[in-house]
Amino acid sequence: MSLSDPVADMLTKIRNASQAKFEKVDVNTSKLKLEIIKILKNEGYIKNFKKVTQDNLNIIRVFLKYDENENPVIHGISKISTPGRRVYSGYKEMPRVLNGYGMLIVSTSAGVTTGKKAAEKKVGGELICSVW
């Protein structure tokens, strides 16, 4: 089965595993997916991640994070740009997620970063997803 949007598939796997209270979830690897997962780790939305080779396939094992009441830290994660509709934003018009309580992940010319850091660096780019 070929996927038309592998990043959306990864976000859906993370969202579903988080709601089902799984400890970890495996996603196929790519450079963009790895950068998104690194940002999720740095911003505190996931516990950790590890690159694993399983059955001659490179995968990223994502360890999900929960609070003290076993509620998922990721309340929602949604894709903004799709293969059929790319969404771009300049640094001056960078949208805020839940009035600053969420996070925006942006692909810029300086690499994949959060919306806040892209605005500080004064670079715009393609809006990949929002996390809250």
Rosetta constraint file for C-alpha pairs under 8 A:
AtomPair CA 3 CA 9 HARMONIC 7.87 0.50
AtomPair CA 4 CA 83 HARMONIC 7.37 0.50
AtomPair CA 5 CA 9 HARMONIC 6.49 0.50
AtomPair CA 5 CA 82 HARMONIC 7.20 0.50
AtomPair CA 5 CA 83 HARMONIC 6.64 0.50
AtomPair CA 6 CA 10 HARMONIC 6.27 0.50
AtomPair CA 7 CA 11 HARMONIC 6.26 0.50
AtomPair CA 7 CA 32 HARMONIC 7.98 0.50
AtomPair CA 7 CA 33 HARMONIC 6.47 0.50
AtomPair CA 8 CA 12 HARMONIC 6.11 0.50
AtomPair CA 8 CA 79 HARMONIC 6.11 0.50
AtomPair CA 9 CA 13 HARMONIC 6.22 0.50
AtomPair CA 10 CA 14 HARMONIC 6.30 0.50
AtomPair CA 10 CA 27 HARMONIC 6.10 0.50
AtomPair CA 10 CA 28 HARMONIC 7.90 0.50
AtomPair CA 10 CA 33 HARMONIC 7.65 0.50
AtomPair CA 11 CA 15 HARMONIC 6.07 0.50
AtomPair CA 11 CA 77 HARMONIC 6.74 0.50
AtomPair CA 11 CA 78 HARMONIC 7.16 0.50
AtomPair CA 11 CA 79 HARMONIC 7.48 0.50
AtomPair CA 12 CA 16 HARMONIC 5.99 0.50
AtomPair CA 13 CA 17 HARMONIC 5.98 0.50
AtomPair CA 13 CA 25 HARMONIC 7.21 0.50
AtomPair CA 13 CA 27 HARMONIC 7.61 0.50
AtomPair CA 14 CA 18 HARMONIC 5.96 0.50
AtomPair CA 14 CA 25 HARMONIC 6.75 0.50
AtomPair CA 15 CA 19 HARMONIC 6.26 0.50
AtomPair CA 15 CA 74 HARMONIC 7.50 0.50
AtomPair CA 15 CA 76 HARMONIC 6.92 0.50
AtomPair CA 15 CA 77 HARMONIC 6.49 0.50
AtomPair CA 16 CA 20 HARMONIC 6.13 0.50
AtomPair CA 17 CA 21 HARMONIC 6.06 0.50
AtomPair CA 17 CA 22 HARMONIC 5.23 0.50
AtomPair CA 17 CA 24 HARMONIC 7.47 0.50
AtomPair CA 17 CA 25 HARMONIC 6.53 0.50
AtomPair CA 18 CA 22 HARMONIC 6.05 0.50
AtomPair CA 18 CA 64 HARMONIC 6.64 0.50
AtomPair CA 18 CA 72 HARMONIC 5.90 0.50
AtomPair CA 18 CA 74 HARMONIC 7.10 0.50
AtomPair CA 19 CA 72 HARMONIC 6.83 0.50
AtomPair CA 21 CA 70 HARMONIC 7.93 0.50
AtomPair CA 21 CA 72 HARMONIC 7.14 0.50
AtomPair CA 22 CA 64 HARMONIC 7.30 0.50
AtomPair CA 23 CA 63 HARMONIC 5.98 0.50
AtomPair CA 23 CA 64 HARMONIC 5.72 0.50
AtomPair CA 23 CA 65 HARMONIC 7.92 0.50
AtomPair CA 24 CA 61 HARMONIC 6.65 0.50
AtomPair CA 24 CA 62 HARMONIC 5.42 0.50
AtomPair CA 24 CA 63 HARMONIC 4.34 0.50
AtomPair CA 24 CA 64 HARMONIC 5.61 0.50
AtomPair CA 25 CA 61 HARMONIC 5.80 0.50
AtomPair CA 25 CA 62 HARMONIC 5.31 0.50
AtomPair CA 25 CA 63 HARMONIC 6.68 0.50
AtomPair CA 25 CA 64 HARMONIC 7.67 0.50
AtomPair CA 26 CA 59 HARMONIC 6.35 0.50
AtomPair CA 26 CA 60 HARMONIC 5.68 0.50
AtomPair CA 26 CA 61 HARMONIC 4.51 0.50
AtomPair CA 26 CA 62 HARMONIC 6.19 0.50
AtomPair CA 27 CA 59 HARMONIC 5.62 0.50
AtomPair CA 27 CA 60 HARMONIC 5.35 0.50
AtomPair CA 27 CA 61 HARMONIC 6.55 0.50
AtomPair CA 27 CA 62 HARMONIC 7.72 0.50
AtomPair CA 28 CA 57 HARMONIC 7.98 0.50
AtomPair CA 28 CA 58 HARMONIC 6.63 0.50
AtomPair CA 28 CA 59 HARMONIC 4.61 0.50
AtomPair CA 28 CA 60 HARMONIC 6.21 0.50
AtomPair CA 29 CA 33 HARMONIC 6.45 0.50
AtomPair CA 29 CA 34 HARMONIC 6.77 0.50
AtomPair CA 29 CA 58 HARMONIC 6.04 0.50
AtomPair CA 29 CA 59 HARMONIC 5.02 0.50
AtomPair CA 29 CA 60 HARMONIC 5.77 0.50
AtomPair CA 30 CA 34 HARMONIC 6.11 0.50
AtomPair CA 31 CA 35 HARMONIC 6.28 0.50
AtomPair CA 32 CA 36 HARMONIC 6.28 0.50
AtomPair CA 32 CA 112 HARMONIC 7.73 0.50
AtomPair CA 33 CA 37 HARMONIC 6.16 0.50
AtomPair CA 34 CA 38 HARMONIC 6.13 0.50
AtomPair CA 34 CA 60 HARMONIC 7.65 0.50
AtomPair CA 35 CA 39 HARMONIC 6.34 0.50
AtomPair CA 35 CA 112 HARMONIC 6.44 0.50
AtomPair CA 36 CA 40 HARMONIC 6.33 0.50
AtomPair CA 36 CA 105 HARMONIC 7.37 0.50
AtomPair CA 36 CA 112 HARMONIC 7.20 0.50
AtomPair CA 37 CA 41 HARMONIC 6.20 0.50
AtomPair CA 37 CA 49 HARMONIC 7.54 0.50
AtomPair CA 37 CA 62 HARMONIC 7.92 0.50
AtomPair CA 38 CA 42 HARMONIC 6.16 0.50
AtomPair CA 39 CA 43 HARMONIC 6.05 0.50
AtomPair CA 39 CA 105 HARMONIC 7.99 0.50
AtomPair CA 39 CA 113 HARMONIC 7.04 0.50
AtomPair CA 39 CA 114 HARMONIC 7.42 0.50
AtomPair CA 40 CA 44 HARMONIC 6.22 0.50
AtomPair CA 40 CA 45 HARMONIC 5.17 0.50
AtomPair CA 40 CA 46 HARMONIC 5.98 0.50
AtomPair CA 41 CA 45 HARMONIC 5.92 0.50
AtomPair CA 41 CA 46 HARMONIC 5.14 0.50
AtomPair CA 41 CA 47 HARMONIC 6.42 0.50
AtomPair CA 41 CA 48 HARMONIC 6.09 0.50
AtomPair CA 41 CA 49 HARMONIC 7.72 0.50
AtomPair CA 45 CA 64 HARMONIC 7.80 0.50
AtomPair CA 45 CA 65 HARMONIC 6.56 0.50
AtomPair CA 45 CA 73 HARMONIC 5.93 0.50
AtomPair CA 45 CA 74 HARMONIC 6.02 0.50
AtomPair CA 46 CA 62 HARMONIC 7.43 0.50
AtomPair CA 46 CA 63 HARMONIC 6.29 0.50
AtomPair CA 46 CA 64 HARMONIC 4.87 0.50
AtomPair CA 46 CA 65 HARMONIC 4.80 0.50
AtomPair CA 46 CA 73 HARMONIC 7.59 0.50
AtomPair CA 46 CA 74 HARMONIC 7.96 0.50
AtomPair CA 47 CA 62 HARMONIC 7.87 0.50
AtomPair CA 47 CA 63 HARMONIC 5.45 0.50
AtomPair CA 47 CA 64 HARMONIC 5.55 0.50
AtomPair CA 47 CA 65 HARMONIC 4.99 0.50
AtomPair CA 48 CA 62 HARMONIC 6.21 0.50
AtomPair CA 48 CA 63 HARMONIC 5.19 0.50
AtomPair CA 48 CA 64 HARMONIC 7.32 0.50
AtomPair CA 49 CA 60 HARMONIC 6.67 0.50
AtomPair CA 49 CA 61 HARMONIC 5.44 0.50
AtomPair CA 49 CA 62 HARMONIC 4.39 0.50
AtomPair CA 49 CA 63 HARMONIC 5.73 0.50
AtomPair CA 50 CA 60 HARMONIC 5.66 0.50
AtomPair CA 50 CA 61 HARMONIC 5.15 0.50
AtomPair CA 50 CA 62 HARMONIC 6.66 0.50
AtomPair CA 51 CA 58 HARMONIC 7.08 0.50
AtomPair CA 51 CA 59 HARMONIC 5.90 0.50
AtomPair CA 51 CA 60 HARMONIC 4.56 0.50
AtomPair CA 51 CA 61 HARMONIC 6.24 0.50
AtomPair CA 52 CA 58 HARMONIC 5.88 0.50
AtomPair CA 52 CA 59 HARMONIC 5.34 0.50
AtomPair CA 52 CA 60 HARMONIC 6.02 0.50
AtomPair CA 52 CA 61 HARMONIC 6.81 0.50
AtomPair CA 53 CA 57 HARMONIC 5.44 0.50
AtomPair CA 53 CA 58 HARMONIC 4.56 0.50
AtomPair CA 53 CA 59 HARMONIC 6.14 0.50
AtomPair CA 54 CA 58 HARMONIC 6.50 0.50
AtomPair CA 54 CA 59 HARMONIC 7.16 0.50
AtomPair CA 64 CA 72 HARMONIC 7.89 0.50
AtomPair CA 65 CA 72 HARMONIC 6.31 0.50
AtomPair CA 65 CA 73 HARMONIC 5.87 0.50
AtomPair CA 65 CA 74 HARMONIC 7.90 0.50
AtomPair CA 66 CA 70 HARMONIC 5.25 0.50
AtomPair CA 66 CA 71 HARMONIC 5.34 0.50
AtomPair CA 66 CA 72 HARMONIC 4.42 0.50
AtomPair CA 66 CA 73 HARMONIC 5.20 0.50
AtomPair CA 67 CA 71 HARMONIC 5.48 0.50
AtomPair CA 67 CA 72 HARMONIC 6.45 0.50
AtomPair CA 67 CA 73 HARMONIC 6.31 0.50
AtomPair CA 74 CA 131 HARMONIC 7.03 0.50
AtomPair CA 74 CA 132 HARMONIC 6.01 0.50
AtomPair CA 75 CA 131 HARMONIC 7.78 0.50
AtomPair CA 75 CA 132 HARMONIC 5.62 0.50
AtomPair CA 76 CA 131 HARMONIC 5.83 0.50
AtomPair CA 76 CA 132 HARMONIC 5.28 0.50
AtomPair CA 77 CA 129 HARMONIC 7.09 0.50
AtomPair CA 77 CA 130 HARMONIC 5.75 0.50
AtomPair CA 77 CA 131 HARMONIC 4.43 0.50
AtomPair CA 77 CA 132 HARMONIC 6.43 0.50
AtomPair CA 78 CA 129 HARMONIC 5.54 0.50
AtomPair CA 78 CA 130 HARMONIC 5.52 0.50
AtomPair CA 78 CA 131 HARMONIC 6.67 0.50
AtomPair CA 79 CA 128 HARMONIC 6.08 0.50
AtomPair CA 79 CA 129 HARMONIC 4.28 0.50
AtomPair CA 79 CA 130 HARMONIC 6.61 0.50
AtomPair CA 80 CA 87 HARMONIC 6.94 0.50
AtomPair CA 80 CA 127 HARMONIC 6.13 0.50
AtomPair CA 80 CA 128 HARMONIC 5.49 0.50
AtomPair CA 80 CA 129 HARMONIC 4.98 0.50
AtomPair CA 80 CA 130 HARMONIC 7.13 0.50
AtomPair CA 81 CA 85 HARMONIC 5.97 0.50
AtomPair CA 81 CA 86 HARMONIC 4.65 0.50
AtomPair CA 81 CA 87 HARMONIC 5.11 0.50
AtomPair CA 81 CA 126 HARMONIC 7.25 0.50
AtomPair CA 81 CA 127 HARMONIC 6.02 0.50
AtomPair CA 81 CA 128 HARMONIC 5.45 0.50
AtomPair CA 81 CA 129 HARMONIC 7.21 0.50
AtomPair CA 82 CA 86 HARMONIC 5.69 0.50
AtomPair CA 82 CA 87 HARMONIC 7.97 0.50
AtomPair CA 86 CA 126 HARMONIC 7.07 0.50
AtomPair CA 86 CA 127 HARMONIC 7.99 0.50
AtomPair CA 87 CA 126 HARMONIC 5.72 0.50
AtomPair CA 87 CA 127 HARMONIC 5.79 0.50
AtomPair CA 88 CA 124 HARMONIC 7.45 0.50
AtomPair CA 88 CA 125 HARMONIC 5.42 0.50
AtomPair CA 88 CA 126 HARMONIC 4.30 0.50
AtomPair CA 88 CA 127 HARMONIC 5.79 0.50
AtomPair CA 89 CA 93 HARMONIC 6.12 0.50
AtomPair CA 89 CA 94 HARMONIC 5.86 0.50
AtomPair CA 89 CA 124 HARMONIC 5.53 0.50
AtomPair CA 89 CA 125 HARMONIC 5.64 0.50
AtomPair CA 89 CA 126 HARMONIC 6.46 0.50
AtomPair CA 89 CA 127 HARMONIC 6.98 0.50
AtomPair CA 90 CA 94 HARMONIC 6.18 0.50
AtomPair CA 90 CA 123 HARMONIC 6.75 0.50
AtomPair CA 90 CA 124 HARMONIC 4.07 0.50
AtomPair CA 90 CA 125 HARMONIC 6.46 0.50
AtomPair CA 91 CA 118 HARMONIC 6.58 0.50
AtomPair CA 91 CA 119 HARMONIC 4.70 0.50
AtomPair CA 91 CA 122 HARMONIC 5.45 0.50
AtomPair CA 91 CA 123 HARMONIC 5.36 0.50
AtomPair CA 91 CA 124 HARMONIC 4.56 0.50
AtomPair CA 91 CA 125 HARMONIC 7.94 0.50
AtomPair CA 92 CA 119 HARMONIC 6.93 0.50
AtomPair CA 92 CA 122 HARMONIC 7.83 0.50
AtomPair CA 94 CA 115 HARMONIC 6.60 0.50
AtomPair CA 94 CA 119 HARMONIC 6.93 0.50
AtomPair CA 94 CA 124 HARMONIC 7.61 0.50
AtomPair CA 95 CA 104 HARMONIC 7.92 0.50
AtomPair CA 95 CA 115 HARMONIC 7.79 0.50
AtomPair CA 96 CA 100 HARMONIC 5.57 0.50
AtomPair CA 96 CA 102 HARMONIC 7.49 0.50
AtomPair CA 96 CA 103 HARMONIC 7.48 0.50
AtomPair CA 96 CA 104 HARMONIC 7.24 0.50
AtomPair CA 96 CA 115 HARMONIC 7.92 0.50
AtomPair CA 97 CA 101 HARMONIC 6.44 0.50
AtomPair CA 97 CA 102 HARMONIC 4.68 0.50
AtomPair CA 97 CA 103 HARMONIC 5.82 0.50
AtomPair CA 97 CA 104 HARMONIC 6.55 0.50
AtomPair CA 97 CA 130 HARMONIC 6.77 0.50
AtomPair CA 97 CA 131 HARMONIC 7.68 0.50
AtomPair CA 97 CA 132 HARMONIC 7.38 0.50
AtomPair CA 98 CA 102 HARMONIC 5.48 0.50
AtomPair CA 98 CA 132 HARMONIC 7.49 0.50
AtomPair CA 101 CA 132 HARMONIC 6.79 0.50
AtomPair CA 102 CA 130 HARMONIC 7.10 0.50
AtomPair CA 102 CA 131 HARMONIC 5.59 0.50
AtomPair CA 102 CA 132 HARMONIC 4.16 0.50
AtomPair CA 103 CA 114 HARMONIC 6.76 0.50
AtomPair CA 103 CA 115 HARMONIC 6.99 0.50
AtomPair CA 103 CA 130 HARMONIC 5.66 0.50
AtomPair CA 103 CA 131 HARMONIC 5.16 0.50
AtomPair CA 103 CA 132 HARMONIC 6.26 0.50
AtomPair CA 104 CA 114 HARMONIC 5.47 0.50
AtomPair CA 104 CA 115 HARMONIC 4.92 0.50
AtomPair CA 104 CA 116 HARMONIC 7.65 0.50
AtomPair CA 104 CA 127 HARMONIC 7.35 0.50
AtomPair CA 104 CA 128 HARMONIC 7.68 0.50
AtomPair CA 104 CA 129 HARMONIC 6.02 0.50
AtomPair CA 104 CA 130 HARMONIC 4.47 0.50
AtomPair CA 104 CA 131 HARMONIC 6.42 0.50
AtomPair CA 105 CA 112 HARMONIC 7.10 0.50
AtomPair CA 105 CA 113 HARMONIC 5.79 0.50
AtomPair CA 105 CA 114 HARMONIC 4.51 0.50
AtomPair CA 105 CA 115 HARMONIC 5.76 0.50
AtomPair CA 105 CA 127 HARMONIC 6.34 0.50
AtomPair CA 105 CA 128 HARMONIC 5.59 0.50
AtomPair CA 105 CA 129 HARMONIC 5.41 0.50
AtomPair CA 105 CA 130 HARMONIC 6.18 0.50
AtomPair CA 106 CA 112 HARMONIC 5.71 0.50
AtomPair CA 106 CA 113 HARMONIC 5.45 0.50
AtomPair CA 106 CA 114 HARMONIC 5.73 0.50
AtomPair CA 106 CA 115 HARMONIC 5.82 0.50
AtomPair CA 106 CA 118 HARMONIC 7.47 0.50
AtomPair CA 106 CA 124 HARMONIC 7.94 0.50
AtomPair CA 106 CA 125 HARMONIC 6.13 0.50
AtomPair CA 106 CA 126 HARMONIC 5.62 0.50
AtomPair CA 106 CA 127 HARMONIC 4.63 0.50
AtomPair CA 106 CA 128 HARMONIC 5.40 0.50
AtomPair CA 106 CA 129 HARMONIC 7.36 0.50
AtomPair CA 107 CA 111 HARMONIC 5.91 0.50
AtomPair CA 107 CA 112 HARMONIC 4.32 0.50
AtomPair CA 107 CA 113 HARMONIC 6.43 0.50
AtomPair CA 107 CA 125 HARMONIC 5.48 0.50
AtomPair CA 107 CA 126 HARMONIC 5.16 0.50
AtomPair CA 107 CA 127 HARMONIC 6.50 0.50
AtomPair CA 107 CA 128 HARMONIC 6.65 0.50
AtomPair CA 108 CA 112 HARMONIC 5.85 0.50
AtomPair CA 108 CA 113 HARMONIC 7.27 0.50
AtomPair CA 108 CA 118 HARMONIC 7.48 0.50
AtomPair CA 108 CA 123 HARMONIC 6.65 0.50
AtomPair CA 108 CA 124 HARMONIC 6.00 0.50
AtomPair CA 108 CA 125 HARMONIC 4.43 0.50
AtomPair CA 108 CA 126 HARMONIC 6.59 0.50
AtomPair CA 109 CA 123 HARMONIC 7.47 0.50
AtomPair CA 109 CA 124 HARMONIC 7.99 0.50
AtomPair CA 109 CA 125 HARMONIC 7.09 0.50
AtomPair CA 110 CA 123 HARMONIC 7.71 0.50
AtomPair CA 113 CA 117 HARMONIC 6.51 0.50
AtomPair CA 113 CA 118 HARMONIC 6.45 0.50
AtomPair CA 114 CA 118 HARMONIC 6.20 0.50
AtomPair CA 115 CA 119 HARMONIC 6.21 0.50
AtomPair CA 116 CA 120 HARMONIC 6.33 0.50
AtomPair CA 117 CA 121 HARMONIC 6.16 0.50
AtomPair CA 118 CA 122 HARMONIC 5.96 0.50
AtomPair CA 118 CA 123 HARMONIC 5.33 0.50
AtomPair CA 118 CA 124 HARMONIC 6.45 0.50
AtomPair CA 119 CA 123 HARMONIC 6.16 0.50
AtomPair CA 119 CA 124 HARMONIC 7.22 0.50
